[in-house]
Every structure is written in structure tokens, then in C-alpha cells.
Amino acid sequence: MKLSIIIVNYNTYSLTRQTIESVIQKKHKFTYEIVLVDNASADGSIEALEETFKEEIKNKQIHIIKNSANLGFSKANNIGIRSAKGDYILLLNSDTEVEGNCLEECLMQMESTPKLGAIGCKVVLANGTLDHACKRGFPTPKASLYYFLKWDKKDPIRYGQYAALHLGEDEVGEVDVLTGAFMLMPRKVLDEVGLLDEDFFMYGEDIDLCFRIKEGGYSILYYPKECIIHYKGGSSTRRRYKVIFDFHHAMWIFYKKHYKKRYNIFVTALVGIGIWTKYLLEVVKNRLKPVHQQLQSEENQSI
């Protein structure tokens, strides 16, 4: 088995069906499987998906795993990875659509690049603009400060580390972080550096994994010659305030895990104050918005 594609479903029948169809409707030159992990969907979506893809399930092209509770994005993906048989693992969001020969080209690029630990394609939103989460720098205190102060708008090269602005959106090159919406990795690299950290419920797990991949001596490649569409926020709109909390809590978890020992207590205090002040402001802003704007803001959240 060349490739195992891990997809997590949570109350998103139409989007998940579209994601799967964007894969299976193309003729691929490699063997692959789709491991669909359902996080205790309550809307009948997993039953509908079983009916829609009953032939693929019968042929063992799609394997379905049903969790008894919503275990979060990291844990659900890990369950899928552990059951996967492929030499390569692709994390693919359930609200994406794979375009063209994206899978073939990314696999070829990975196999031809020594010490490549992960590769990500260009990710565009439904409106055609870049999903900036698909190429990023690590959120160091300095890079994060520049980003939140919007200094990166004034001088992208000097202050744009957070969004990896040194690299154009159509330029192939190394980055620190890819998005978990599309992240292709050799199985042997995951065996070496470990799976997703399950302390991250919904956000930040991709940054943490990329951090460990680079610590392991591997490079990470942004490959915008191929792309996917990301219909962002499909499974997060039902828990708007928990989404805001998970987003900011992930920032704090990542800082404590990777940066706390590198900085003094004063910097740590400022980081904590900054994260949770921003969280409170987002909650207030969210309450003041009409419901349709609240849902739109969640769809635009990324870390």
C-alpha cells in the first residue's frame, strides 16, 4: 500500500462526501486506501456515507472507524494512522477538495527529495484566496508579536516570519509549518517523531507535529504547483465559543511545550496575558455580531 488518506468526519456528510469523491473519481497510478474516522457524529452523516460509498467499503478501498465520542481532531487522526497500511500518510480535512494530480505530484516530489519529512500543497479558500495556514513560520514570541502588531504588512521580509512571507504563495520552498488540512508524510518519519499530540483538541496539532519533524532533522516543503480547495470551518460552526477557546488554548499549549523553557518568566507572563486577552476580546466581539457573522468568523479561524 503506497498511501493511506486519513479523513475525520464530524457532522459533515456533504463536505466529507465531496472530499472522498475528489479522490476516488480520479485514476491514480498508486495503491491507496481511505481511512474515514467518525467522531461520534449525531446527524446521521456516517450512516449516509456508508450508504454512499458501500461499494468502496466492500472493496476495502474505504475503511470506516466509528468513535463512541468526539475525541478531537488529533486523537481521531491518530486512531486512523495506527490502523493505516500505507508507506505514506496523508492528513486530509473533511472540508477539502483535491484538485488535478495533486496526490501523484506530491508523492513524486516527496520520493525524490532526501530527508523530506512533510510536504503540503497550495491551499485555497472557496473564494479563491490563499489559506495562509498552508505555509507558516513557527509562532515564536517575536514572530507572533510582529504579526499581531501587523508589522509584517509594512515590511514582509523583516517581520513576516509568522506567515512565511519570505516565500511567495506560488513559490516552491522550505517552510516551518504546513496545515493539517493537507499534510503528506512518510510513515517512517511519524514512527520516529511520534503522532499528533492529543493535548491539542482541535487546533495547533499541525504546528506541533511540524516542530517535531524539523527537530528530527527533516525538512518541510511547501509545493504550490498542486492545490486543494478548503471549505473552511465545516465541522466547527456548532460550538462557536468552544472553537474560540480551543484556538487560543492551543497557542498556550504550544508555547508551554516548546518555548517556555527558552524564555524568562517575564516573556512567559506577557505571552500568557497576550493570548488570553485576545481570547476575551474575541469572545466579546463574537457576542456583538449577528449569528451569520459569528459563523463566518469561525470559518476564517486558523492557527
Secondary structure, DSSP 8 states (H G I E B T S, - for coil): --EEEEEEESS-HHHHHHHHHHHHTS--SS-EEEEEEE---SSSHHHHHHHHTHHHHHTTSEEEEE-SS---HHHHHHHHHHH---SEEEEE-TTEEE-TTHHHHHHHHHHTSTTEEEEEEEEEETTS-B-GGGSB----HHHHHHHHTTHHHH-HHHH-TTTTTTS-TT--EE-SB--TTEEEEEHHHHHHH-S--TT-SSSSHHHHHHHHHHHTT-EEEEEEEEEEEE-TTTTTTT-HHHHHHHHHHHHHHHHHHHTGGGS-HHHHHHHHHHHHHHHHHHHHHHHHS-HHHHHHHHHT---
